[in-house]
Amino acid sequence: MPVVWRRSEDAPTSQVLTRRPALKVQKNVEGELNLETFIKQRTKVMLNEPILIAGFPGLGYVGKITVAYMSRQLGAKRLAELYSPYFPYHVITTRGGGIRLPRAQFHFFKNPKGHDLVFCTSDSQAQSLEGQFEVVEKLLNYSKSIGVKTIITIGGYSSKAGQQPKAVCIANDRKLLNRVLSAGAEASPFGNPIVGLSGVTLGLAELMNIEAACILGETIGHLPDPESAKQVLTVLEHFLDISLDLGPLDKEIEKAMGVFKRMEDVQKEMEGFTKETLEKEARKMTYIS
């Protein structure tokens, strides 16, 4: 049973919280709130053999950029939200001075060409090992309840700077892997761990008999990387047989390249300064024997 923080029975509100097994989200007669990871349904809709596309904050923000961009481009509508005590302990300010808790969001797109699409992304990764598994368990159970049989997770894959990013793929099903490779991805090198929600989703999906693949965009990972996300989006266009306008993303790529160039210039300047300083210090050295 998952464990969360809950106010002690005898302690006033301002005192330290104690650990106790989680219960359903509800207020009791004393006004206390017992929390566990839960999903709040926003819209009821019948979906046609939906495919889930999930991307979360991580290396280069590739997963989050990819899924958020697709969702906006296709005009996806709000479906549900996932809340968890394993997300960071803060609130996010909204327009007009409001607040909301960190969350994962589900949006849906009714695809006239075939499978409907469900998009999932979040404000953050779950903040513990237990949290990663609990959030993914809820995500997968919910996905099955709305008819999802195929899941694609998106993430970043560490690479060197200065090379054209590629999209690599791993899957728990050989036929699904071949379909993604045919769409333009490359097979991932052997032995690379996939950490975080994207990797855990891939692993637990296999235990629940859900075919799943993970597409990783190569990135140096220091800053949000729209160029890597574009490579993944190109693969998804072919895999899902949909059309996306990637023009707006090109503008973001230009901005990102400018930032990368400025960072390289600063790094070279610092390296030159350090070398000059060391040479000056070496010339000042005296030896006493």
C-alpha positions in Angstrom: 0.0 0.0 0.0 1.4 3.4 -0.9 2.5 5.7 2.0 1.9 9.4 2.1 2.1 12.2 4.6 -1.0 12.7 6.8 -1.6 15.0 9.8 -1.2 13.2 13.2 -4.5 12.4 15.0 -3.5 14.5 18.1 -1.2 17.2 16.6 -2.5 20.6 15.6 -2.4 21.6 11.9 0.9 23.5 12.3 2.9 20.6 13.6 5.0 18.0 11.7 3.2 15.4 9.6 3.6 11.7 10.2 3.7 8.8 7.8 0.7 6.6 7.5 -0.8 4.3 4.9 -2.7 6.2 2.2 -6.5 6.1 1.9 -9.0 7.3 -0.7 -9.1 11.0 -1.3 -11.8 12.3 1.0 -12.5 14.7 3.9 -13.5 13.1 7.2 -15.8 14.6 9.9 -12.7 16.3 11.4 -11.9 18.1 8.1 -8.7 16.1 7.5 -7.6 15.2 4.0 -6.3 11.7 3.3 -4.3 11.6 0.0 -3.1 9.1 -2.6 -2.4 9.3 -6.3 -5.8 9.8 -8.1 -7.2 10.7 -11.5 -9.9 13.4 -11.9 -12.1 12.8 -15.0 -12.9 16.0 -16.8 -14.7 14.7 -19.9 -16.6 11.5 -20.8 -16.0 10.5 -24.3 -16.0 7.3 -26.4 -12.6 6.7 -28.0 -11.8 4.6 -31.0 -8.9 2.2 -30.1 -6.9 5.1 -28.7 -3.1 5.2 -28.6 -1.5 6.9 -25.6 1.4 9.3 -26.3 3.1 10.2 -23.1 6.1 12.6 -22.5 7.3 14.0 -19.2 10.0 16.6 -18.1 13.4 15.1 -18.4 16.6 15.3 -20.5 16.3 18.2 -22.9 12.6 18.4 -22.1 12.2 16.3 -25.3 9.2 14.4 -24.0 7.3 17.3 -22.7 8.0 19.5 -25.7 7.0 16.7 -28.2 3.7 15.8 -26.5 2.6 19.4 -25.7 3.3 20.5 -29.2 1.3 17.6 -30.8 -1.6 18.2 -28.4 -1.7 21.9 -29.3 -1.3 21.3 -33.1 -4.1 18.9 -33.2 -6.4 20.9 -31.0 -6.7 18.1 -28.4 -9.4 18.5 -25.7 -9.0 18.1 -22.0 -9.8 14.6 -20.8 -8.5 14.1 -17.2 -5.9 15.1 -14.7 -3.7 13.0 -12.4 -2.7 14.3 -8.9 -0.2 12.7 -6.6 1.5 13.4 -3.3 4.7 12.3 -5.0 4.8 15.4 -7.2 6.8 18.3 -5.8 5.4 20.0 -2.6 4.5 23.4 -4.1 1.6 25.0 -5.9 1.9 26.7 -9.4 0.5 30.2 -9.8 -2.0 30.8 -12.6 -3.2 33.9 -14.4 -5.3 36.2 -12.3 -3.5 35.3 -9.0 -4.9 31.7 -8.7 -3.0 28.5 -7.8 -3.1 24.8 -8.7 -1.2 21.7 -7.7 1.4 20.0 -9.9 -0.3 17.4 -12.1 -0.3 15.3 -15.1 -2.9 16.1 -17.8 -4.6 13.9 -20.4 -6.0 15.3 -23.6 -7.7 13.5 -26.5 -7.9 13.9 -30.2 -10.6 12.3 -32.3 -8.7 11.1 -35.4 -10.8 10.8 -38.5 -8.2 8.7 -40.2 -7.9 5.9 -37.6 -6.9 5.4 -34.0 -7.9 8.2 -31.6 -5.0 9.8 -29.7 -4.6 10.5 -26.0 -1.8 12.7 -24.9 -0.3 12.7 -21.4 2.3 15.1 -20.0 3.1 16.4 -16.5 4.6 19.4 -14.6 7.2 17.1 -13.0 8.5 13.6 -12.5 7.4 11.8 -9.4 9.9 12.6 -6.7 10.7 9.1 -5.3 11.1 5.5 -6.4 7.7 4.6 -4.9 6.1 7.6 -6.5 7.4 6.6 -10.0 5.7 3.2 -9.7 2.5 4.5 -8.2 2.0 7.3 -10.7 2.7 4.8 -13.6 0.3 2.2 -12.1 -2.5 4.8 -12.0 -1.6 6.0 -15.5 -1.7 2.4 -16.9 -4.9 1.4 -15.1 -6.7 4.5 -16.4 -5.4 4.0 -19.9 -6.8 0.4 -20.0 -10.1 1.7 -18.7 -10.5 4.0 -21.7 -9.5 1.3 -24.2 -5.7 2.0 -24.7 -3.8 -1.0 -26.1 -0.7 0.8 -27.4 1.5 3.3 -25.6 4.3 5.4 -26.9 6.5 7.2 -24.4 8.9 10.0 -25.3 12.1 11.1 -23.7 15.6 12.4 -24.2 18.8 10.4 -25.0 22.2 11.9 -24.1 24.5 12.7 -27.0 27.5 14.9 -27.9 27.0 18.5 -29.0 27.4 19.4 -32.7 25.8 16.4 -34.3 22.4 16.1 -35.9 20.0 14.5 -33.4 18.4 11.2 -34.2 15.4 9.4 -32.7 16.0 6.0 -31.3 13.4 3.4 -30.2 13.0 0.6 -27.7 9.8 -1.5 -27.4 8.4 -4.4 -25.4 6.8 -5.8 -28.6 8.8 -6.8 -31.7 6.1 -5.9 -34.2 5.5 -2.5 -32.6 9.3 -1.9 -32.7 9.5 -2.7 -36.4 6.6 -0.3 -37.1 8.4 2.6 -35.3 11.7 1.8 -37.0 9.9 1.8 -40.4 8.6 5.3 -39.5 12.2 6.6 -39.3 13.6 5.8 -35.8 16.8 3.8 -35.2 17.1 0.9 -32.8 18.6 1.9 -29.5 22.1 0.7 -28.6 22.2 -2.3 -26.3 22.3 -1.8 -22.5 21.0 1.8 -22.1 18.7 2.3 -19.1 15.6 4.4 -19.5 15.0 6.2 -16.2 11.9 8.0 -15.0 8.3 7.8 -15.9 9.0 7.0 -19.6 11.0 3.9 -18.7 8.9 2.7 -15.9 5.8 3.0 -18.1 7.4 0.9 -20.8 8.4 -1.8 -18.2 5.1 -2.0 -16.3 3.0 -1.9 -19.5 4.6 -5.3 -20.5 3.4 -6.8 -17.2 -0.1 -5.6 -18.0 -0.1 -7.0 -21.6 0.0 -3.5 -23.2 2.3 -3.1 -26.2 4.5 -0.1 -25.6 7.5 1.6 -27.2 9.8 4.5 -26.1 11.1 7.0 -28.6 14.1 8.9 -27.4 15.4 12.1 -29.1 19.2 12.6 -28.9 20.1 15.8 -27.0 22.9 17.3 -25.0 20.3 17.9 -22.4 21.5 21.2 -20.8 18.5 23.2 -22.1 15.1 22.5 -23.6 15.8 21.0 -27.0 13.2 21.7 -29.7 15.4 20.3 -32.5 15.5 16.9 -30.8 11.7 17.1 -30.3 11.3 17.8 -34.0 13.1 14.6 -34.9 10.7 12.6 -32.7 7.7 14.5 -34.1 8.8 13.5 -37.6 8.8 9.8 -36.6 5.4 10.1 -35.0 3.9 11.8 -38.1 4.8 8.7 -40.1 4.0 6.2 -37.4 0.5 7.7 -36.8 -0.2 8.8 -40.3 -0.9 12.4 -39.3 0.2 15.8 -40.5 1.8 18.5 -38.3 2.9 22.0 -39.0 6.4 22.1 -37.7 7.1 25.7 -38.8 6.6 27.3 -35.4 9.0 24.7 -33.9 11.7 25.9 -36.4 11.6 29.3 -34.8 12.1 27.8 -31.4 15.1 25.8 -32.8 16.7 29.0 -34.0 16.4 30.6 -30.5 17.8 27.4 -28.9 20.7 27.3 -31.3 21.5 31.0 -30.4 21.5 30.1 -26.7 23.8 27.1 -27.3 26.2 29.3 -29.3 26.4 31.9 -26.6 27.0 29.2 -24.0 29.9 27.8 -26.1 31.4 31.3 -26.5 31.3 31.8 -22.8 32.9 28.4 -22.1 35.7 29.1 -24.6 36.2 32.5 -23.0 36.4 31.0 -19.5 38.9 28.3 -20.7 41.1 31.0 -22.3 41.0 33.1 -19.1 41.8 30.0 -16.9 44.8 29.1 -19.2 46.1 32.7 -19.1 45.8 32.9 -15.3 47.7 29.6 -14.8 50.5 30.7 -17.1 50.9 34.0 -15.2 51.0 32.1 -11.9 53.6 29.8 -13.3 55.9 32.7 -14.3 55.6 34.1 -10.8 56.8 30.8 -9.1 60.1 30.9 -7.2 61.9 27.9 -5.8 63.6 27.7 -2.4 66.1 25.0 -1.7 
